[in-house]
């Protein structure tokens, strides 16, 4: 009969949990070494500004169509673009 440490299946069974323990220590070390950045004081205002920007981009085709129906395309520039000289 062989000694217990000579069975490869045993090392595979022990190796899985051992690798998880080592990985958890590495994860803890990384979390301890580089803490997360703080949330800014005016996070709500920044979110509202982002939403306004996204809403303007969504409405751009509708605004361009409305402006084109009212006046010729060359007279009214699209929102966010400069008029042609």
Helices and strands as residue ranges (DSSP letters): G 4-6, H 8-33, H 43-70
